[in-house]
């Protein structure tokens, strides 16, 4: 019975070098060698044997494993009968006219890797290799040959593979390690131990690689996948570290909060993929502005931060901010598209403005919104007044929620008169907030908060119901009176139309229907709503008009609505903003503008209401220009419902008397 050896190798270099040494020694001794390996390894092996002058020998037979292994298989699995027949034929051909030893060198990686012609599944590879080893052992009982099988250590990469490794070793009469060896040595125990140690070392190396992969995954958790910049988690950690260092050194730290202007338009017009490409380029530009000690992060969306640490001169912060604004305003090449954006930046300093990371982030965010409010594409430094204003807004928001259900809100009514005859014709419903501690709060202070928080929806609904109730009462003795209610754009988009269906149902109540063509209430909309209106808003406005509810465009001339919107929305009234009426007596340009607006509106079939009329001279100039209605302190201040009812009485109309 011949020898059945196994050798393990760490990489291809060890494999080829070891086989060349082993086969060369046997060929030099006059033995015959059959090598079963992949075609690539056979080519390398033949080059080394040729260099030693041994390749020309007829005693060397090279067999491509990728062609041989399928011959051993039947129905996708190893077949012992086919294996025995093929190997028997090989050995018989090799021993013919040859009296020396026959060696077979088998590269087991060819079987473990399951080449293109091999249909073995991954789970069966080890089992197939062991089965072939047993076939060789059985065959060696009847045939005279020796065999050296070669295994890669990567076949047993984990510590759990040790039992499989030991089973492979047990199938062989000798185990040769991957290092150099003496084929005639009988130090079997030492060789087996060395091979076992090598397998354990390889499994340990695999565990180290696995750990490195885990560490890489953890790093990816802290990196923004889109831009490659540190993310929000890293931002907080590094900012805390920078602040601790600043405590020790006494140097300042600056935090820049950067938000792209109108980034949504890029996504809407060019697509999100292009928007992502823009964000990547923004991150690259920001990273080019800072030192190694600084940090650029992407918090999310189109929000970035730049932390400037260890500042010896805080004036350099302004230079960095200006450079960022200038560079981000430049063109971005996004594939075949060229895009332009700008940025709003908020800046805060440690320790001048705050003492903690959370406070710095809050301050920078507030300063950034200040830049937005001032027109965008600029930077603003945090000031204490910003925090005071933010605290005031938060307090007002909290108190406003209580006011909605706490009888603190009241609807006032301001008269609107016909300029031709000074007759009271309409009223505008204006909300007032009587704060129990702070007195009356101006609508200019709390309406923006209500819109931002969505509280404008229930507030607006309450105002509409109050106005409708009063209008119906007053129409009983002033049949043409209409009460106009201001409607915020937020109400259209947050109400989802359900609220307006209720309004329409109330206005169409047959028991309280008016005989007048116009409804008891009208709606005043803004240019902002016109600019943002979609099909659903258009349908809602049309439904109001069909129900006899008149529409007025408030504050005309102060926004950006084009004249085409006046035709598109089929309005009933246009209100000239008070900024045009102010100083009307002393400014001929204002008179000309008012006259032009009035003529244009009449050409479009709209009637005109002038706001802010405070003097008789202003009223007369507007009347001469053809203005239909006037509203302002000249005709009356906003007053509670009972006082407005008194105005109706004084104007000649009388409320019904109780029976």
C-alpha positions as CSV (number, residue, x, y, z in Angstrom):
1,X,0.0,0.0,0.0
2,X,1.4,3.4,-1.0
3,X,1.5,6.7,1.0
4,X,-1.5,9.0,1.3
5,X,-0.2,12.4,2.2
6,X,-1.9,15.7,2.7
7,X,-0.4,19.2,2.6
8,X,-1.9,22.5,3.5
9,X,-1.0,25.8,1.9
10,X,-1.7,29.4,2.8
11,X,-1.7,30.8,-0.7
12,X,-1.0,29.9,-4.4
13,X,2.7,30.7,-4.1
14,X,3.1,28.1,-1.3
15,X,1.1,25.6,-3.4
16,X,3.1,25.9,-6.6
17,X,6.5,26.1,-4.8
18,X,5.7,23.1,-2.7
19,X,4.4,21.0,-5.5
20,X,7.3,21.9,-7.8
21,X,9.7,20.8,-5.1
22,X,7.9,17.6,-4.3
23,X,7.2,16.6,-7.9
24,X,10.6,17.6,-9.0
25,X,12.2,15.4,-6.3
26,X,10.1,12.4,-7.4
27,X,10.8,12.9,-11.1
28,X,14.5,13.2,-10.4
29,X,14.3,9.9,-8.5
30,X,12.8,8.2,-11.6
31,X,9.2,8.0,-10.3
32,X,6.2,8.9,-12.4
33,X,3.9,11.8,-11.4
34,X,0.2,12.6,-12.3
35,X,-0.8,16.1,-11.4
36,X,-4.6,16.9,-11.2
37,X,-4.9,20.7,-10.7
38,X,-6.6,23.8,-12.2
39,X,-5.3,24.8,-15.6
40,X,-3.8,28.0,-14.2
41,X,-1.9,26.2,-11.5
42,X,-0.7,23.5,-14.0
43,X,0.7,26.2,-16.2
44,X,2.7,27.7,-13.3
45,X,3.9,24.2,-12.2
46,X,5.1,23.4,-15.7
47,X,7.1,26.6,-15.9
48,X,8.9,25.7,-12.7
49,X,9.6,22.1,-13.8
50,X,10.7,23.3,-17.2
51,X,13.2,25.6,-15.5
52,X,14.6,22.6,-13.7
53,X,14.9,20.6,-16.9
54,X,12.3,18.0,-15.8
55,X,9.2,18.9,-17.9
56,X,10.4,16.9,-21.0
57,X,10.1,13.7,-19.1
58,X,7.4,11.3,-20.1
59,X,7.0,10.5,-16.4
60,X,4.9,13.7,-15.8
61,X,1.2,13.8,-16.8
62,X,-0.8,17.0,-16.3
63,X,-4.6,16.7,-16.0
64,X,-7.0,19.6,-15.8
65,X,-9.1,19.2,-12.7
66,X,-12.0,21.2,-14.2
67,X,-12.3,18.5,-16.8
68,X,-11.5,15.6,-14.6
69,X,-13.8,16.3,-11.7
70,X,-17.1,16.1,-13.8
71,X,-16.0,12.7,-14.9
72,X,-16.1,11.5,-11.3
73,X,-19.7,12.6,-10.9
74,X,-23.2,11.3,-11.7
75,X,-26.4,13.3,-11.3
76,X,-24.5,16.2,-9.6
77,X,-22.8,14.0,-7.0
78,X,-19.5,12.1,-6.7
79,X,-19.9,8.5,-7.9
80,X,-17.4,5.9,-6.5
81,X,-17.8,3.5,-9.4
82,X,-17.0,6.2,-12.0
83,X,-14.1,7.5,-9.9
84,X,-12.6,4.0,-9.4
85,X,-12.9,3.2,-13.1
86,X,-11.2,6.5,-14.3
87,X,-8.4,6.3,-11.7
88,X,-7.8,2.6,-12.4
89,X,-7.4,3.4,-16.1
90,X,-5.0,6.2,-15.3
91,X,-2.8,4.1,-13.0
92,X,-2.9,1.2,-15.5
93,X,-1.6,3.4,-18.3
94,X,1.0,5.0,-16.0
95,X,2.4,1.6,-14.8
96,X,2.7,0.2,-18.3
97,X,6.4,-0.2,-19.0
98,X,7.3,1.6,-15.8
99,X,8.8,-0.1,-12.8
100,X,9.1,2.9,-10.4
101,X,6.5,4.4,-8.0
102,X,3.4,6.2,-9.2
103,X,2.5,9.5,-7.5
104,X,-0.8,11.3,-7.9
105,X,-0.9,15.0,-6.9
106,X,-4.5,16.2,-6.3
107,X,-5.4,19.9,-5.7
108,X,-8.5,19.6,-3.5
109,X,-9.2,23.3,-3.9
110,X,-10.4,22.4,-7.4
111,X,-13.2,20.3,-5.8
112,X,-13.8,22.7,-2.9
113,X,-14.2,25.7,-5.3
114,X,-16.7,23.7,-7.4
115,X,-15.7,25.0,-10.9
116,X,-18.1,25.9,-13.6
117,X,-18.7,22.3,-14.6
118,X,-19.2,21.2,-11.1
119,X,-22.8,21.4,-9.7
120,X,-21.9,20.9,-6.0
121,X,-23.6,23.3,-3.6
122,X,-21.5,25.1,-1.0
123,X,-22.8,23.1,1.9
124,X,-21.6,19.8,0.3
125,X,-18.1,20.8,-0.6
126,X,-16.4,19.6,2.5
127,X,-18.4,16.4,2.4
128,X,-17.4,15.8,-1.2
129,X,-13.7,16.3,-0.6
130,X,-13.7,13.9,2.4
131,X,-15.7,11.3,0.3
132,X,-13.0,11.5,-2.5
133,X,-10.3,11.0,0.1
134,X,-12.0,7.8,1.2
135,X,-12.3,6.7,-2.4
136,X,-8.6,7.1,-2.8
137,X,-8.0,5.1,0.5
138,X,-10.3,2.3,-0.8
139,X,-8.5,2.2,-4.2
140,X,-5.1,2.1,-2.6
141,X,-6.0,-1.3,-1.1
142,X,-6.0,-2.8,-4.7
143,X,-3.7,-0.5,-6.7
144,X,0.0,0.5,-6.2
145,X,0.3,4.3,-6.1
146,X,0.9,7.1,-3.6
147,X,-1.0,10.3,-3.4
148,X,-0.4,13.8,-2.1
149,X,-3.6,15.9,-1.6
150,X,-3.3,19.7,-1.3
151,X,-5.8,21.8,0.7
152,X,-6.0,25.5,1.2
153,X,-6.2,26.7,4.8
154,X,-9.1,28.9,3.6
155,X,-11.1,25.7,3.4
156,X,-11.2,25.8,7.3
157,X,-11.4,29.5,8.1
158,X,-13.1,29.4,11.5
159,X,-12.4,27.9,14.8
160,X,-15.6,25.8,14.5
161,X,-13.9,24.1,11.5
162,X,-11.4,22.4,13.6
163,X,-13.3,19.0,13.8
164,X,-13.5,19.0,10.0
165,X,-9.8,19.8,9.7
166,X,-9.0,17.0,12.1
167,X,-11.2,14.6,10.1
168,X,-9.3,15.5,6.9
169,X,-5.9,14.9,8.7
170,X,-7.2,11.5,10.0
171,X,-7.8,10.2,6.5
172,X,-4.1,10.5,5.5
173,X,-1.0,8.6,6.6
174,X,1.1,11.8,6.7
175,X,0.2,15.4,7.2
176,X,2.6,17.9,5.7
177,X,2.6,21.5,6.9
178,X,2.7,24.5,4.5
179,X,6.4,25.2,5.4
180,X,9.2,23.4,3.7
181,X,9.3,19.6,4.5
182,X,11.4,16.5,4.0
183,X,9.4,13.9,2.2
184,X,11.5,11.1,3.6
185,X,11.2,12.2,7.3
186,X,9.1,10.1,9.7
187,X,8.3,13.0,12.1
188,X,4.6,12.4,11.5
189,X,3.6,13.7,14.9
190,X,5.5,16.9,14.6
191,X,4.2,17.5,11.1
192,X,0.6,16.9,12.1
193,X,1.0,19.3,15.0
194,X,2.5,22.0,12.8
195,X,-0.3,21.7,10.3
196,X,-2.9,21.8,13.1
197,X,-1.2,24.9,14.5
198,X,-1.3,26.5,11.1
199,X,-5.0,25.8,10.8
200,X,-5.6,27.4,14.1
201,X,-3.5,30.4,13.2
202,X,-5.5,30.7,10.0
203,X,-8.8,30.6,11.8
204,X,-7.5,33.2,14.2
205,X,-6.6,35.4,11.3
206,X,-10.1,34.9,9.9
207,X,-11.5,36.0,13.2
208,X,-9.3,39.1,13.1
209,X,-10.6,39.9,9.6
210,X,-14.1,39.4,10.8
211,X,-13.5,41.8,13.6
212,X,-12.0,44.3,11.2
213,X,-15.1,44.1,9.1
214,X,-17.3,44.7,12.2
215,X,-15.2,47.7,13.0
216,X,-15.6,48.9,9.4
217,X,-19.4,48.5,9.7
218,X,-19.3,50.6,12.9
219,X,-17.3,53.3,11.1
220,X,-20.0,53.3,8.4
221,X,-22.7,53.8,11.0
222,X,-20.9,57.1,11.9
223,X,-20.4,58.2,8.3
224,X,-23.1,59.7,6.1
225,X,-23.3,57.3,3.2
226,X,-24.2,59.9,0.6
227,X,-21.5,62.5,1.2
228,X,-18.9,60.4,3.1
229,X,-18.9,63.1,5.8
230,X,-19.3,62.4,9.5
231,X,-22.9,62.2,10.5
232,X,-25.0,63.7,13.4
233,X,-23.6,61.2,15.9
234,X,-20.0,62.0,15.2
235,X,-20.9,65.7,15.1
236,X,-22.1,65.7,18.7
237,X,-19.1,63.5,19.9
238,X,-16.5,65.7,18.3
239,X,-18.2,69.0,19.4
240,X,-18.1,67.7,23.0
241,X,-14.4,66.9,22.6
242,X,-13.7,70.3,21.1
243,X,-15.5,72.0,24.0
244,X,-13.5,70.0,26.6
245,X,-10.3,71.0,24.9
246,X,-11.4,74.6,24.7
247,X,-12.0,74.5,28.5
248,X,-8.4,73.5,29.0
249,X,-6.8,75.8,26.4
250,X,-9.0,78.9,26.8
251,X,-9.4,79.1,23.0
252,X,-12.8,79.7,21.2
253,X,-14.8,77.3,19.1
254,X,-17.1,78.4,16.3
255,X,-20.1,76.4,15.0
256,X,-21.5,77.2,11.6
257,X,-25.0,75.8,10.7
258,X,-25.4,75.7,6.9
259,X,-28.8,75.2,5.2
260,X,-29.1,75.3,1.4
261,X,-31.6,77.7,0.0
262,X,-34.4,76.4,-2.2
263,X,-32.8,72.9,-2.3
264,X,-36.3,71.4,-2.7
265,X,-36.6,73.1,-6.1
266,X,-33.5,71.0,-7.3
267,X,-35.2,67.8,-6.3
268,X,-38.6,68.8,-7.8
269,X,-37.2,69.9,-11.1
270,X,-34.1,67.7,-11.7
271,X,-35.0,64.7,-9.5
272,X,-33.7,63.3,-6.3
273,X,-30.7,61.5,-7.9
274,X,-29.5,64.9,-9.1
275,X,-30.2,66.4,-5.7
276,X,-28.0,63.7,-4.1
277,X,-25.2,64.5,-6.5
278,X,-25.5,68.2,-5.5
279,X,-25.3,67.3,-1.8
280,X,-22.1,65.3,-2.5
281,X,-20.5,68.2,-4.2
282,X,-21.5,70.6,-1.5
283,X,-19.9,68.2,1.1
284,X,-16.7,68.2,-1.0
285,X,-16.6,72.0,-1.2
286,X,-17.2,72.4,2.5
287,X,-14.5,69.9,3.4
288,X,-12.0,71.9,1.5
289,X,-12.3,75.0,3.7
290,X,-11.2,73.5,7.0
291,X,-8.1,72.4,8.9
292,X,-7.5,68.9,10.2
293,X,-8.6,70.1,13.7
294,X,-12.0,71.2,12.3
295,X,-15.1,69.0,11.5
296,X,-17.5,69.1,8.6
297,X,-20.7,67.0,9.1
298,X,-24.0,66.5,7.4
299,X,-26.8,66.5,9.9
300,X,-29.4,65.3,7.3
301,X,-31.3,66.6,4.3
302,X,-29.6,69.8,3.1
303,X,-28.2,70.7,6.5
304,X,-24.5,70.8,7.2
305,X,-22.3,72.0,10.0
306,X,-18.7,73.2,10.2
307,X,-17.0,73.2,13.6
308,X,-13.9,75.5,13.8
309,X,-11.9,74.5,16.9
310,X,-8.9,76.0,18.6
311,X,-9.5,79.5,17.3
312,X,-6.8,82.0,18.2
313,X,-8.6,84.8,16.2
314,X,-12.4,84.6,16.0
315,X,-12.3,87.1,13.1
316,X,-11.3,84.3,10.8
317,X,-14.8,82.8,11.2
318,X,-16.2,85.6,9.1
319,X,-13.6,84.9,6.4
320,X,-14.6,81.2,6.3
321,X,-18.3,82.0,6.2
322,X,-17.8,84.5,3.3
323,X,-15.7,81.9,1.4
324,X,-18.4,79.3,1.9
325,X,-21.2,81.6,0.6
326,X,-19.1,82.6,-2.4
327,X,-18.1,79.1,-3.4
328,X,-21.6,77.6,-2.9
329,X,-23.1,80.3,-5.1
330,X,-20.9,79.0,-8.0
331,X,-22.3,76.6,-10.6
332,X,-22.6,72.9,-9.8
333,X,-22.1,70.5,-12.8
334,X,-24.6,67.7,-12.1
335,X,-24.2,65.3,-15.0
336,X,-25.7,67.1,-18.0
337,X,-27.3,69.8,-15.9
338,X,-25.8,72.9,-14.3
339,X,-27.5,74.0,-11.1
340,X,-27.1,77.0,-8.8
341,X,-27.9,77.2,-5.1
342,X,-27.0,79.5,-2.2
343,X,-26.8,78.9,1.5
344,X,-28.0,80.5,4.7
345,X,-25.5,80.3,7.6
346,X,-25.9,80.7,11.3
347,X,-22.8,81.2,13.4
348,X,-22.4,80.9,17.2
349,X,-19.2,81.0,19.4
350,X,-18.0,79.2,22.5
351,X,-17.7,80.4,25.2
352,X,-19.1,83.8,24.2
353,X,-22.6,82.6,23.3
354,X,-23.1,79.2,25.1
355,X,-21.4,76.7,27.3
356,X,-22.8,73.3,26.0
357,X,-23.0,71.6,22.7
358,X,-26.8,71.6,22.8
359,X,-27.0,75.3,23.3
360,X,-24.5,76.0,20.5
361,X,-26.5,73.9,18.1
362,X,-29.7,75.7,19.1
363,X,-28.0,79.1,18.8
364,X,-26.6,78.3,15.3
365,X,-29.9,77.1,14.1
366,X,-31.6,80.3,15.3
367,X,-29.0,82.4,13.6
368,X,-29.4,80.4,10.4
369,X,-33.2,81.2,10.4
370,X,-32.3,84.8,10.9
371,X,-30.3,84.6,7.7
372,X,-33.3,83.0,5.9
373,X,-35.6,85.8,7.2
374,X,-33.2,88.5,6.0
375,X,-33.3,87.2,2.4
376,X,-31.0,84.1,2.3
377,X,-27.5,83.8,0.8
378,X,-25.9,85.4,3.9
379,X,-24.6,84.6,7.3
380,X,-25.8,85.8,10.7
381,X,-24.1,85.7,14.1
382,X,-26.1,84.6,17.0
383,X,-27.3,87.3,19.4
384,X,-29.0,87.2,22.7
385,X,-32.0,88.9,21.2
386,X,-32.5,85.9,19.0
387,X,-32.8,83.6,22.0
388,X,-35.2,86.1,23.6
389,X,-37.3,86.2,20.5
390,X,-37.3,82.4,20.3
391,X,-38.3,82.1,24.0
392,X,-41.1,84.7,23.4
393,X,-42.3,82.7,20.4
394,X,-42.3,79.5,22.4
395,X,-44.2,81.1,25.3
396,X,-46.7,82.6,22.9
397,X,-47.2,79.2,21.2
398,X,-47.8,77.6,24.5
399,X,-50.2,80.3,25.7
400,X,-52.0,80.4,22.3
401,X,-53.0,76.7,22.7
402,X,-54.6,77.6,26.0
403,X,-56.3,80.7,24.5
404,X,-58.1,78.7,21.9
405,X,-60.3,77.0,24.5
406,X,-60.0,79.6,27.2
407,X,-62.3,82.4,25.9
408,X,-59.3,84.7,25.3
409,X,-59.9,85.2,21.6
410,X,-62.5,87.6,20.3
411,X,-63.5,88.7,16.8
412,X,-63.5,92.4,16.0
413,X,-65.1,94.0,13.0
414,X,-63.9,96.9,11.0
415,X,-66.3,98.8,8.6
416,X,-65.8,99.0,4.9
417,X,-67.7,101.8,3.2
418,X,-68.7,102.8,-0.3
419,X,-66.6,105.8,-1.2
420,X,-69.3,107.2,-3.5
421,X,-71.9,107.7,-0.7
422,X,-70.0,106.8,2.5
423,X,-72.5,104.1,3.2
424,X,-71.3,101.1,5.3
425,X,-71.3,98.1,3.0
426,X,-69.0,95.5,4.4
427,X,-67.0,94.5,7.4
428,X,-63.7,92.7,7.9
429,X,-63.5,90.1,10.7
430,X,-60.2,90.5,12.6
431,X,-59.2,88.3,15.5
432,X,-57.9,89.7,18.8
433,X,-56.2,88.0,21.7
434,X,-56.7,89.3,25.2
435,X,-53.9,87.7,27.2
436,X,-54.9,87.4,30.8
437,X,-51.4,88.5,32.0
438,X,-49.8,90.4,29.0
439,X,-52.8,92.2,27.8
440,X,-53.7,92.4,24.1
441,X,-51.3,90.5,21.8
442,X,-51.0,91.9,18.3
443,X,-52.1,89.6,15.5
444,X,-48.7,90.3,13.7
445,X,-47.1,88.6,16.7
446,X,-49.3,85.5,17.1
447,X,-50.7,84.8,13.6
448,X,-47.3,83.7,12.2
449,X,-46.9,81.4,15.2
450,X,-50.4,80.0,14.6
451,X,-49.5,79.3,10.9
452,X,-46.2,77.7,11.8
453,X,-47.7,75.3,14.4
454,X,-51.0,74.6,12.5
455,X,-53.1,76.2,15.2
456,X,-54.4,78.6,12.5
457,X,-56.7,75.8,11.3
458,X,-58.9,75.6,14.5
459,X,-58.5,79.4,15.0
460,X,-59.6,80.2,11.5
461,X,-62.5,77.8,11.7
462,X,-63.7,79.5,14.9
463,X,-63.4,83.0,13.3
464,X,-65.4,81.9,10.3
465,X,-68.2,80.5,12.4
466,X,-68.3,83.6,14.6
467,X,-68.3,85.9,11.5
468,X,-71.0,83.8,9.8
469,X,-73.2,83.9,12.9
470,X,-72.9,87.7,13.2
471,X,-73.4,88.3,9.5
472,X,-76.6,86.4,9.5
473,X,-77.9,88.4,12.5
474,X,-76.9,91.7,10.9
475,X,-78.3,90.7,7.5
476,X,-81.7,90.5,9.0
477,X,-81.8,94.3,8.9
478,X,-78.9,95.1,6.5
479,X,-79.5,92.7,3.7
480,X,-76.4,93.5,1.6
481,X,-73.8,93.4,4.4
482,X,-70.9,91.0,3.9
483,X,-68.4,90.1,6.5
484,X,-65.0,89.3,5.0
485,X,-62.8,86.6,6.7
486,X,-59.1,86.3,6.2
487,X,-58.0,82.8,5.2
488,X,-54.4,81.6,5.6
489,X,-52.7,79.4,3.0
490,X,-52.0,77.0,5.8
491,X,-55.7,76.4,6.3
492,X,-56.0,75.1,2.7
493,X,-53.2,72.7,3.0
494,X,-53.6,71.4,6.5
495,X,-57.4,71.3,6.5
496,X,-57.5,68.7,3.7
497,X,-60.8,70.2,2.4
498,X,-63.0,68.8,5.2
499,X,-63.3,72.1,7.0
500,X,-64.4,73.9,3.9
501,X,-67.0,71.3,3.1
502,X,-68.5,72.2,6.5
503,X,-68.3,75.9,5.8
504,X,-70.1,75.4,2.5
505,X,-72.8,73.4,4.2
506,X,-73.3,76.1,6.8
507,X,-73.5,78.9,4.1
508,X,-76.1,76.9,2.2
509,X,-78.3,76.3,5.2
510,X,-81.8,76.9,3.7
511,X,-83.3,78.1,7.0
512,X,-80.8,81.0,7.1
513,X,-80.3,81.7,3.4
514,X,-80.1,85.3,2.3
515,X,-82.0,86.6,-0.7
516,X,-78.9,88.7,-1.7
517,X,-76.8,87.4,-4.5
518,X,-73.6,87.5,-2.4
519,X,-73.2,85.3,0.6
520,X,-73.2,86.6,4.2
521,X,-69.4,86.0,4.4
522,X,-66.6,86.5,2.0
523,X,-63.1,85.2,2.0
524,X,-59.9,87.2,1.7
525,X,-56.9,85.3,0.3
526,X,-53.3,86.3,-0.1
527,X,-50.9,86.4,-3.0
528,X,-49.0,83.6,-1.3
529,X,-52.0,81.3,-1.7
530,X,-52.3,82.2,-5.3
531,X,-48.7,81.4,-6.0
532,X,-48.8,78.0,-4.3
533,X,-52.4,76.9,-5.3
534,X,-52.8,73.5,-6.8
535,X,-55.9,71.9,-8.4
536,X,-57.4,71.0,-5.0
537,X,-57.2,74.6,-3.9
538,X,-58.6,75.9,-7.1
539,X,-61.6,73.5,-6.8
540,X,-62.2,74.7,-3.2
541,X,-62.2,78.3,-4.2
542,X,-64.5,77.6,-7.1
543,X,-66.9,75.8,-4.8
544,X,-67.0,78.9,-2.6
545,X,-67.8,81.2,-5.5
546,X,-70.5,78.8,-6.7
547,X,-72.0,79.1,-3.2
548,X,-72.2,82.9,-3.5
549,X,-69.1,83.5,-1.3
550,X,-67.1,86.4,-2.7
551,X,-63.3,86.3,-2.9
552,X,-61.0,89.2,-2.3
553,X,-57.2,89.5,-2.9
554,X,-55.7,91.1,0.2
555,X,-52.7,93.4,0.2
556,X,-52.4,93.7,-3.5
557,X,-49.0,95.0,-4.8
558,X,-46.9,93.8,-1.9
559,X,-46.2,90.3,-3.2
560,X,-45.1,88.6,-6.4
561,X,-48.4,87.6,-8.0
562,X,-48.5,88.2,-11.7
563,X,-51.5,89.8,-13.4
564,X,-52.4,86.4,-15.0
565,X,-53.4,85.2,-11.5
566,X,-56.1,87.8,-11.4
567,X,-57.9,86.2,-14.3
568,X,-57.0,82.6,-13.3
569,X,-58.7,82.9,-9.9
570,X,-61.8,84.8,-11.0
571,X,-61.7,87.1,-8.0
572,X,-64.5,89.6,-7.0
573,X,-62.5,92.2,-5.1
574,X,-58.9,93.6,-5.1
575,X,-57.7,95.3,-1.9
576,X,-55.0,98.0,-2.4
577,X,-52.4,97.7,0.3
578,X,-52.2,100.5,2.8
579,X,-48.6,101.2,1.9
580,X,-49.9,102.7,-1.4
581,X,-52.5,104.8,0.4
582,X,-50.1,106.2,3.1
583,X,-48.9,109.7,2.2
584,X,-51.2,109.7,-0.8
585,X,-51.8,113.4,-0.5
586,X,-48.1,114.3,-0.9
587,X,-46.9,111.6,-3.3
588,X,-48.1,111.9,-6.9
589,X,-46.4,108.5,-7.8
590,X,-48.7,106.8,-5.2
591,X,-51.7,108.5,-6.7
592,X,-50.7,107.3,-10.2
593,X,-50.1,103.7,-8.9
594,X,-53.5,103.6,-7.2
595,X,-55.2,105.0,-10.3
596,X,-53.5,102.4,-12.5
597,X,-54.5,99.5,-10.1
598,X,-58.1,100.7,-10.1
599,X,-58.4,101.0,-13.8
600,X,-56.8,97.6,-14.3
601,X,-59.1,96.0,-11.8
602,X,-62.2,97.5,-13.3
603,X,-61.1,96.3,-16.8
604,X,-60.9,92.8,-15.3
605,X,-64.3,93.1,-13.7
606,X,-63.0,93.5,-10.1
607,X,-64.1,96.0,-7.6
608,X,-61.5,97.8,-5.5
609,X,-61.1,98.3,-1.8
610,X,-58.5,100.7,-0.5
611,X,-57.0,99.8,2.9
612,X,-55.5,102.2,5.4
613,X,-57.6,105.3,4.6
614,X,-57.0,107.7,7.5
615,X,-57.9,111.2,6.2
616,X,-60.7,112.7,4.2
617,X,-58.3,113.9,1.6
618,X,-57.1,110.3,1.0
619,X,-60.7,109.2,0.7
620,X,-61.5,112.0,-1.8
621,X,-58.4,111.2,-4.0
622,X,-59.4,107.5,-4.1
623,X,-63.0,108.4,-4.9
624,X,-61.9,110.6,-7.7
625,X,-59.7,107.8,-9.0
626,X,-62.8,105.5,-9.2
627,X,-62.1,103.4,-6.1
628,X,-65.2,101.5,-5.0
629,X,-64.7,101.0,-1.3
630,X,-62.5,102.3,1.6
631,X,-61.4,100.8,4.8
632,X,-59.4,102.5,7.6
633,X,-59.4,104.5,10.7
634,X,-61.3,107.4,8.9
635,X,-64.3,105.1,8.8
636,X,-63.8,103.2,12.0
637,X,-61.4,101.1,14.1
638,X,-61.9,97.4,14.5
639,X,-64.4,97.0,17.3
640,X,-66.3,94.1,19.1
641,X,-69.5,92.8,17.6
642,X,-71.8,94.9,19.9
643,X,-70.0,98.1,19.0
644,X,-70.1,97.3,15.3
645,X,-73.8,96.7,15.7
646,X,-74.1,100.2,17.1
647,X,-72.3,101.5,13.9
648,X,-75.0,99.8,11.9
649,X,-77.6,101.5,14.0
650,X,-76.0,104.9,13.5
651,X,-75.7,104.4,9.8
652,X,-79.5,104.3,9.6
653,X,-80.2,100.6,9.9
654,X,-82.1,99.3,12.9
655,X,-81.8,95.8,14.4
656,X,-85.0,94.0,14.9
657,X,-86.8,94.7,18.2
658,X,-87.8,91.9,20.4
659,X,-91.5,91.1,20.4
